[in-house]
Amino acid sequence: MEIEAQPANQYRRNFLKFLLIGGGAFLVGKFTSPFINFLNGDKVLSERTFENFKMVETGREMKFFDKDGAEILIIDKDSF
C-alpha cells in the first residue's frame, strides 16, 4: 500500500519558494539601494567658502557647514 503525494505539498512548496525569492529580493534591494544612490550621488554645483562657514550647493540641496566641517543647515530645494 503506497501513499501518493498530495498536490497540496506542491502548492505549499511553490508558495514557500516564491516567498523566499521575494523576501531575498526585498533584502537585496534594501542593502544595495544606499550604495546605488551613493554612486549616482548629488553633484556639487557651486561651493563658496567664507571666513566662518562654507556653503555647498548641489542639485537637490543647499548645505551650510561651520569652519570645522559640521553641518549647520540643510535646505531642500524641492520644498520651494
Biopython code that builds the backbone (N, CA, C, O; Angstrom):
import numpy as np
from Bio.PDB.StructureBuilder import StructureBuilder

atoms = [
    (1, "MET", "N", (0.823, -1.166, 0.000)),
    (1, "MET", "CA", (0.000, 0.000, 0.000)),
    (1, "MET", "C", (0.891, 1.261, 0.000)),
    (1, "MET", "O", (1.529, 1.594, 0.999)),
    (2, "GLU", "N", (0.907, 1.935, -1.136)),
    (2, "GLU", "CA", (1.699, 3.160, -1.262)),
    (2, "GLU", "C", (0.825, 4.383, -1.064)),
    (2, "GLU", "O", (-0.358, 4.396, -1.405)),
    (3, "ILE", "N", (1.433, 5.390, -0.514)),
    (3, "ILE", "CA", (0.719, 6.648, -0.318)),
    (3, "ILE", "C", (1.168, 7.601, -1.416)),
    (3, "ILE", "O", (2.363, 7.834, -1.597)),
    (4, "GLU", "N", (0.215, 8.143, -2.138)),
    (4, "GLU", "CA", (0.544, 9.061, -3.229)),
    (4, "GLU", "C", (0.805, 10.463, -2.679)),
    (4, "GLU", "O", (0.231, 10.872, -1.670)),
    (5, "ALA", "N", (1.685, 11.182, -3.370)),
    (5, "ALA", "CA", (1.974, 12.563, -2.969)),
    (5, "ALA", "C", (0.749, 13.421, -3.197)),
    (5, "ALA", "O", (0.070, 13.304, -4.217)),
    (6, "GLN", "N", (0.479, 14.274, -2.246)),
    (6, "GLN", "CA", (-0.695, 15.128, -2.354)),
    (6, "GLN", "C", (-0.334, 16.409, -3.093)),
    (6, "GLN", "O", (0.762, 16.939, -2.909)),
    (7, "PRO", "N", (-1.246, 16.917, -3.931)),
    (7, "PRO", "CA", (-0.944, 18.148, -4.662)),
    (7, "PRO", "C", (-0.780, 19.358, -3.738)),
    (7, "PRO", "O", (-0.162, 20.348, -4.129)),
    (8, "ALA", "N", (-1.317, 19.292, -2.537)),
    (8, "ALA", "CA", (-1.173, 20.414, -1.602)),
    (8, "ALA", "C", (0.295, 20.654, -1.265)),
    (8, "ALA", "O", (0.705, 21.794, -1.047)),
    (9, "ASN", "N", (1.083, 19.588, -1.224)),
    (9, "ASN", "CA", (2.509, 19.746, -0.950)),
    (9, "ASN", "C", (3.190, 20.548, -2.050)),
    (9, "ASN", "O", (4.056, 21.375, -1.764)),
    (10, "GLN", "N", (2.819, 20.319, -3.281)),
    (10, "GLN", "CA", (3.394, 21.069, -4.397)),
    (10, "GLN", "C", (3.027, 22.549, -4.300)),
    (10, "GLN", "O", (3.876, 23.413, -4.520)),
    (11, "TYR", "N", (1.787, 22.843, -3.976)),
    (11, "TYR", "CA", (1.365, 24.246, -3.825)),
    (11, "TYR", "C", (2.093, 24.907, -2.667)),
    (11, "TYR", "O", (2.491, 26.069, -2.761)),
    (12, "ARG", "N", (2.268, 24.179, -1.588)),
    (12, "ARG", "CA", (2.967, 24.728, -0.435)),
    (12, "ARG", "C", (4.428, 24.990, -0.782)),
    (12, "ARG", "O", (4.982, 26.016, -0.386)),
    (13, "ARG", "N", (5.048, 24.087, -1.506)),
    (13, "ARG", "CA", (6.445, 24.286, -1.924)),
    (13, "ARG", "C", (6.583, 25.501, -2.830)),
    (13, "ARG", "O", (7.502, 26.303, -2.667)),
    (14, "ASN", "N", (5.664, 25.635, -3.789)),
    (14, "ASN", "CA", (5.707, 26.809, -4.674)),
    (14, "ASN", "C", (5.517, 28.095, -3.880)),
    (14, "ASN", "O", (6.215, 29.082, -4.109)),
    (15, "PHE", "N", (4.580, 28.081, -2.958)),
    (15, "PHE", "CA", (4.325, 29.278, -2.148)),
    (15, "PHE", "C", (5.565, 29.635, -1.336)),
    (15, "PHE", "O", (5.977, 30.795, -1.316)),
    (16, "LEU", "N", (6.157, 28.663, -0.674)),
    (16, "LEU", "CA", (7.353, 28.930, 0.126)),
    (16, "LEU", "C", (8.529, 29.365, -0.745)),
    (16, "LEU", "O", (9.326, 30.212, -0.341)),
    (17, "LYS", "N", (8.637, 28.782, -1.945)),
    (17, "LYS", "CA", (9.721, 29.159, -2.854)),
    (17, "LYS", "C", (9.578, 30.621, -3.283)),
    (17, "LYS", "O", (10.552, 31.373, -3.257)),
    (18, "PHE", "N", (8.361, 31.028, -3.679)),
    (18, "PHE", "CA", (8.148, 32.415, -4.095)),
    (18, "PHE", "C", (8.278, 33.379, -2.922)),
    (18, "PHE", "O", (8.752, 34.502, -3.089)),
    (19, "LEU", "N", (7.862, 32.947, -1.746)),
    (19, "LEU", "CA", (8.021, 33.773, -0.554)),
    (19, "LEU", "C", (9.498, 33.994, -0.252)),
    (19, "LEU", "O", (9.904, 35.107, 0.082)),
    (20, "LEU", "N", (10.296, 32.951, -0.367)),
    (20, "LEU", "CA", (11.724, 33.052, -0.117)),
    (20, "LEU", "C", (12.418, 33.914, -1.175)),
    (20, "LEU", "O", (13.268, 34.740, -0.844)),
    (21, "ILE", "N", (12.059, 33.724, -2.435)),
    (21, "ILE", "CA", (12.662, 34.529, -3.510)),
    (21, "ILE", "C", (12.272, 36.001, -3.355)),
    (21, "ILE", "O", (13.115, 36.885, -3.503)),
    (22, "GLY", "N", (11.002, 36.261, -3.060)),
    (22, "GLY", "CA", (10.551, 37.646, -2.871)),
    (22, "GLY", "C", (11.204, 38.302, -1.677)),
    (22, "GLY", "O", (11.599, 39.466, -1.750)),
    (23, "GLY", "N", (11.326, 37.578, -0.579)),
    (23, "GLY", "CA", (11.993, 38.120, 0.606)),
    (23, "GLY", "C", (13.462, 38.391, 0.341)),
    (23, "GLY", "O", (14.003, 39.403, 0.787)),
    (24, "GLY", "N", (14.106, 37.490, -0.384)),
    (24, "GLY", "CA", (15.515, 37.697, -0.721)),
    (24, "GLY", "C", (15.710, 38.902, -1.626)),
    (24, "GLY", "O", (16.648, 39.677, -1.444)),
    (25, "ALA", "N", (14.822, 39.060, -2.602)),
    (25, "ALA", "CA", (14.917, 40.225, -3.493)),
    (25, "ALA", "C", (14.684, 41.515, -2.713)),
    (25, "ALA", "O", (15.342, 42.523, -2.968)),
    (26, "PHE", "N", (13.753, 41.485, -1.767)),
    (26, "PHE", "CA", (13.499, 42.667, -0.941)),
    (26, "PHE", "C", (14.732, 43.032, -0.119)),
    (26, "PHE", "O", (15.115, 44.200, -0.062)),
    (27, "LEU", "N", (15.351, 42.048, 0.510)),
    (27, "LEU", "CA", (16.539, 42.320, 1.327)),
    (27, "LEU", "C", (17.713, 42.808, 0.485)),
    (27, "LEU", "O", (18.439, 43.712, 0.897)),
    (28, "VAL", "N", (17.899, 42.221, -0.681)),
    (28, "VAL", "CA", (18.980, 42.675, -1.567)),
    (28, "VAL", "C", (18.744, 44.124, -1.982)),
    (28, "VAL", "O", (19.684, 44.917, -2.017)),
    (29, "GLY", "N", (17.506, 44.474, -2.293)),
    (29, "GLY", "CA", (17.183, 45.858, -2.650)),
    (29, "GLY", "C", (17.414, 46.818, -1.505)),
    (29, "GLY", "O", (17.892, 47.933, -1.714)),
    (30, "LYS", "N", (17.076, 46.392, -0.286)),
    (30, "LYS", "CA", (17.283, 47.248, 0.882)),
    (30, "LYS", "C", (18.759, 47.528, 1.120)),
    (30, "LYS", "O", (19.130, 48.640, 1.493)),
    (31, "PHE", "N", (19.598, 46.527, 0.906)),
    (31, "PHE", "CA", (21.019, 46.702, 1.177)),
    (31, "PHE", "C", (21.764, 47.379, 0.037)),
    (31, "PHE", "O", (22.779, 48.030, 0.283)),
    (32, "THR", "N", (21.298, 47.249, -1.203)),
    (32, "THR", "CA", (22.031, 47.832, -2.320)),
    (32, "THR", "C", (21.550, 49.223, -2.703)),
    (32, "THR", "O", (22.289, 49.949, -3.366)),
    (33, "SER", "N", (20.335, 49.629, -2.312)),
    (33, "SER", "CA", (19.842, 50.946, -2.727)),
    (33, "SER", "C", (20.670, 52.103, -2.166)),
    (33, "SER", "O", (20.889, 53.066, -2.900)),
    (34, "PRO", "N", (21.150, 52.076, -0.904)),
    (34, "PRO", "CA", (22.010, 53.179, -0.474)),
    (34, "PRO", "C", (23.308, 53.256, -1.274)),
    (34, "PRO", "O", (23.803, 54.348, -1.551)),
    (35, "PHE", "N", (23.858, 52.102, -1.646)),
    (35, "PHE", "CA", (25.084, 52.086, -2.428)),
    (35, "PHE", "C", (24.851, 52.648, -3.828)),
    (35, "PHE", "O", (25.685, 53.389, -4.348)),
    (36, "ILE", "N", (23.726, 52.300, -4.433)),
    (36, "ILE", "CA", (23.398, 52.817, -5.767)),
    (36, "ILE", "C", (23.155, 54.315, -5.703)),
    (36, "ILE", "O", (23.605, 55.048, -6.584)),
    (37, "ASN", "N", (22.450, 54.786, -4.674)),
    (37, "ASN", "CA", (22.235, 56.226, -4.510)),
    (37, "ASN", "C", (23.556, 56.950, -4.298)),
    (37, "ASN", "O", (23.729, 58.075, -4.769)),
    (38, "PHE", "N", (24.497, 56.311, -3.589)),
    (38, "PHE", "CA", (25.803, 56.920, -3.379)),
    (38, "PHE", "C", (26.560, 57.035, -4.693)),
    (38, "PHE", "O", (27.237, 58.035, -4.933)),
    (39, "LEU", "N", (26.451, 56.021, -5.546)),
    (39, "LEU", "CA", (27.143, 56.072, -6.834)),
    (39, "LEU", "C", (26.559, 57.153, -7.743)),
    (39, "LEU", "O", (27.306, 57.867, -8.412)),
    (40, "ASN", "N", (25.227, 57.279, -7.771)),
    (40, "ASN", "CA", (24.611, 58.318, -8.586)),
    (40, "ASN", "C", (24.923, 59.687, -8.002)),
    (40, "ASN", "O", (25.231, 60.626, -8.736)),
    (41, "GLY", "N", (24.844, 59.796, -6.706)),
    (41, "GLY", "CA", (25.259, 60.973, -5.964)),
    (41, "GLY", "C", (24.624, 62.272, -6.408)),
    (41, "GLY", "O", (24.047, 62.378, -7.490)),
    (42, "ASP", "N", (24.747, 63.229, -5.558)),
    (42, "ASP", "CA", (24.267, 64.570, -5.836)),
    (42, "ASP", "C", (25.488, 65.397, -6.217)),
    (42, "ASP", "O", (26.402, 65.555, -5.407)),
    (43, "LYS", "N", (25.516, 65.914, -7.407)),
    (43, "LYS", "CA", (26.690, 66.629, -7.899)),
    (43, "LYS", "C", (26.741, 68.044, -7.322)),
    (43, "LYS", "O", (25.712, 68.709, -7.200)),
    (44, "VAL", "N", (27.934, 68.492, -6.973)),
    (44, "VAL", "CA", (28.140, 69.826, -6.412)),
    (44, "VAL", "C", (28.119, 70.836, -7.554)),
    (44, "VAL", "O", (28.914, 70.753, -8.490)),
    (45, "LEU", "N", (27.183, 71.802, -7.459)),
    (45, "LEU", "CA", (27.088, 72.843, -8.479)),
    (45, "LEU", "C", (27.988, 74.025, -8.160)),
    (45, "LEU", "O", (28.669, 74.545, -9.045)),
    (46, "SER", "N", (27.997, 74.453, -6.902)),
    (46, "SER", "CA", (28.884, 75.545, -6.504)),
    (46, "SER", "C", (29.265, 75.368, -5.042)),
    (46, "SER", "O", (28.536, 74.772, -4.248)),
    (47, "GLU", "N", (30.426, 75.905, -4.718)),
    (47, "GLU", "CA", (30.936, 75.825, -3.353)),
    (47, "GLU", "C", (31.584, 77.162, -3.018)),
    (47, "GLU", "O", (32.523, 77.596, -3.686)),
    (48, "ARG", "N", (31.076, 77.800, -1.989)),
    (48, "ARG", "CA", (31.604, 79.104, -1.575)),
    (48, "ARG", "C", (32.117, 79.011, -0.152)),
    (48, "ARG", "O", (31.420, 78.512, 0.732)),
    (49, "THR", "N", (33.320, 79.483, 0.073)),
    (49, "THR", "CA", (33.922, 79.451, 1.396)),
    (49, "THR", "C", (34.034, 80.875, 1.918)),
    (49, "THR", "O", (34.607, 81.753, 1.274)),
    (50, "PHE", "N", (33.473, 81.076, 3.102)),
    (50, "PHE", "CA", (33.542, 82.365, 3.775)),
    (50, "PHE", "C", (34.464, 82.225, 4.974)),
    (50, "PHE", "O", (35.072, 81.173, 5.171)),
    (51, "GLU", "N", (34.573, 83.272, 5.772)),
    (51, "GLU", "CA", (35.510, 83.250, 6.887)),
    (51, "GLU", "C", (35.127, 82.196, 7.938)),
    (51, "GLU", "O", (35.988, 81.455, 8.412)),
    (52, "ASN", "N", (33.861, 82.131, 8.293)),
    (52, "ASN", "CA", (33.444, 81.237, 9.371)),
    (52, "ASN", "C", (32.605, 80.043, 8.920)),
    (52, "ASN", "O", (32.347, 79.145, 9.721)),
    (53, "PHE", "N", (32.179, 80.012, 7.680)),
    (53, "PHE", "CA", (31.357, 78.903, 7.219)),
    (53, "PHE", "C", (31.560, 78.669, 5.727)),
    (53, "PHE", "O", (32.186, 79.464, 5.027)),
    (54, "LYS", "N", (31.010, 77.554, 5.270)),
    (54, "LYS", "CA", (31.108, 77.181, 3.861)),
    (54, "LYS", "C", (29.708, 76.822, 3.374)),
    (54, "LYS", "O", (28.950, 76.168, 4.090)),
    (55, "MET", "N", (29.362, 77.247, 2.157)),
    (55, "MET", "CA", (28.081, 76.925, 1.559)),
    (55, "MET", "C", (28.334, 76.043, 0.333)),
    (55, "MET", "O", (29.147, 76.377, -0.529)),
    (56, "VAL", "N", (27.623, 74.911, 0.271)),
    (56, "VAL", "CA", (27.750, 73.985, -0.851)),
    (56, "VAL", "C", (26.366, 73.836, -1.463)),
    (56, "VAL", "O", (25.406, 73.499, -0.770)),
    (57, "GLU", "N", (26.268, 74.090, -2.775)),
    (57, "GLU", "CA", (25.001, 73.941, -3.480)),
    (57, "GLU", "C", (25.084, 72.728, -4.386)),
    (57, "GLU", "O", (25.967, 72.629, -5.238)),
    (58, "THR", "N", (24.147, 71.801, -4.189)),
    (58, "THR", "CA", (24.069, 70.614, -5.023)),
    (58, "THR", "C", (22.782, 70.695, -5.835)),
    (58, "THR", "O", (22.062, 71.691, -5.768)),
    (59, "GLY", "N", (22.497, 69.657, -6.594)),
    (59, "GLY", "CA", (21.299, 69.644, -7.420)),
    (59, "GLY", "C", (20.019, 69.637, -6.611)),
    (59, "GLY", "O", (18.994, 70.135, -7.078)),
    (60, "ARG", "N", (20.053, 69.083, -5.408)),
    (60, "ARG", "CA", (18.842, 68.969, -4.591)),
    (60, "ARG", "C", (18.862, 69.804, -3.325)),
    (60, "ARG", "O", (17.800, 70.080, -2.767)),
    (61, "GLU", "N", (20.036, 70.219, -2.847)),
    (61, "GLU", "CA", (20.131, 70.854, -1.533)),
    (61, "GLU", "C", (21.125, 72.005, -1.531)),
    (61, "GLU", "O", (22.002, 72.107, -2.388)),
    (62, "MET", "N", (20.956, 72.866, -0.535)),
    (62, "MET", "CA", (21.982, 73.837, -0.169)),
    (62, "MET", "C", (22.404, 73.489, 1.251)),
    (62, "MET", "O", (21.569, 73.412, 2.153)),
    (63, "LYS", "N", (23.706, 73.278, 1.447)),
    (63, "LYS", "CA", (24.221, 72.872, 2.751)),
    (63, "LYS", "C", (25.161, 73.939, 3.277)),
    (63, "LYS", "O", (25.980, 74.488, 2.540)),
    (64, "PHE", "N", (25.028, 74.221, 4.564)),
    (64, "PHE", "CA", (25.897, 75.174, 5.237)),
    (64, "PHE", "C", (26.704, 74.430, 6.292)),
    (64, "PHE", "O", (26.147, 73.691, 7.105)),
    (65, "PHE", "N", (28.025, 74.630, 6.274)),
    (65, "PHE", "CA", (28.946, 73.972, 7.202)),
    (65, "PHE", "C", (29.702, 75.028, 7.992)),
    (65, "PHE", "O", (29.987, 76.108, 7.475)),
    (66, "ASP", "N", (30.030, 74.718, 9.257)),
    (66, "ASP", "CA", (30.876, 75.634, 10.010)),
    (66, "ASP", "C", (32.331, 75.392, 9.621)),
    (66, "ASP", "O", (32.621, 74.537, 8.784)),
    (67, "LYS", "N", (33.251, 76.153, 10.238)),
    (67, "LYS", "CA", (34.646, 76.060, 9.813)),
    (67, "LYS", "C", (35.291, 74.718, 10.169)),
    (67, "LYS", "O", (36.344, 74.379, 9.628)),
    (68, "ASP", "N", (34.667, 73.944, 11.081)),
    (68, "ASP", "CA", (35.184, 72.616, 11.415)),
    (68, "ASP", "C", (34.640, 71.532, 10.488)),
    (68, "ASP", "O", (35.121, 70.399, 10.527)),
    (69, "GLY", "N", (33.644, 71.853, 9.653)),
    (69, "GLY", "CA", (33.083, 70.893, 8.716)),
    (69, "GLY", "C", (31.777, 70.267, 9.169)),
    (69, "GLY", "O", (31.233, 69.404, 8.479)),
    (70, "ALA", "N", (31.257, 70.695, 10.335)),
    (70, "ALA", "CA", (29.980, 70.152, 10.815)),
    (70, "ALA", "C", (28.829, 70.860, 10.095)),
    (70, "ALA", "O", (28.880, 72.068, 9.862)),
    (71, "GLU", "N", (27.792, 70.091, 9.746)),
    (71, "GLU", "CA", (26.642, 70.669, 9.052)),
    (71, "GLU", "C", (25.851, 71.563, 10.004)),
    (71, "GLU", "O", (25.547, 71.173, 11.131)),
    (72, "ILE", "N", (25.525, 72.755, 9.538)),
    (72, "ILE", "CA", (24.721, 73.689, 10.332)),
    (72, "ILE", "C", (23.284, 73.659, 9.860)),
    (72, "ILE", "O", (22.357, 73.558, 10.665)),
    (73, "LEU", "N", (23.100, 73.746, 8.548)),
    (73, "LEU", "CA", (21.759, 73.867, 7.982)),
    (73, "LEU", "C", (21.723, 73.203, 6.619)),
    (73, "LEU", "O", (22.669, 73.313, 5.839)),
    (74, "ILE", "N", (20.621, 72.510, 6.334)),
    (74, "ILE", "CA", (20.399, 71.911, 5.022)),
    (74, "ILE", "C", (19.046, 72.395, 4.521)),
    (74, "ILE", "O", (18.027, 72.215, 5.188)),
    (75, "ILE", "N", (19.041, 73.009, 3.343)),
    (75, "ILE", "CA", (17.808, 73.494, 2.745)),
    (75, "ILE", "C", (17.518, 72.635, 1.517)),
    (75, "ILE", "O", (18.327, 72.563, 0.592)),
    (76, "ASP", "N", (16.360, 71.991, 1.519)),
    (76, "ASP", "CA", (15.958, 71.134, 0.406)),
    (76, "ASP", "C", (15.320, 71.997, -0.673)),
    (76, "ASP", "O", (14.369, 72.728, -0.396)),
    (77, "LYS", "N", (15.832, 71.921, -1.905)),
    (77, "LYS", "CA", (15.305, 72.758, -2.991)),
    (77, "LYS", "C", (13.916, 72.343, -3.432)),
    (77, "LYS", "O", (13.176, 73.163, -3.975)),
    (78, "ASP", "N", (13.542, 71.089, -3.212)),
    (78, "ASP", "CA", (12.217, 70.630, -3.614)),
    (78, "ASP", "C", (11.109, 71.258, -2.785)),
    (78, "ASP", "O", (9.948, 71.243, -3.195)),
    (79, "SER", "N", (11.445, 71.806, -1.633)),
    (79, "SER", "CA", (10.424, 72.383, -0.759)),
    (79, "SER", "C", (9.980, 73.757, -1.240)),
    (79, "SER", "O", (8.992, 74.295, -0.739)),
    (80, "PHE", "N", (10.691, 74.332, -2.201)),
    (80, "PHE", "CA", (10.316, 75.671, -2.690)),
    (80, "PHE", "C", (9.451, 75.582, -3.902)),
    (80, "PHE", "O", (9.043, 76.609, -4.446)),
]
sb = StructureBuilder()
sb.init_structure("model")
sb.init_model(0)
sb.init_chain("A")
sb.init_seg("    ")
for serial, (resi, resn, name, xyz) in enumerate(atoms, 1):
    if name == "N":
        sb.init_residue(resn, " ", resi, " ")
    sb.init_atom(name, np.array(xyz, "f"), 0.0, 1.0, " ", f" {name:<3s}", serial, name[0])
structure = sb.get_structure()
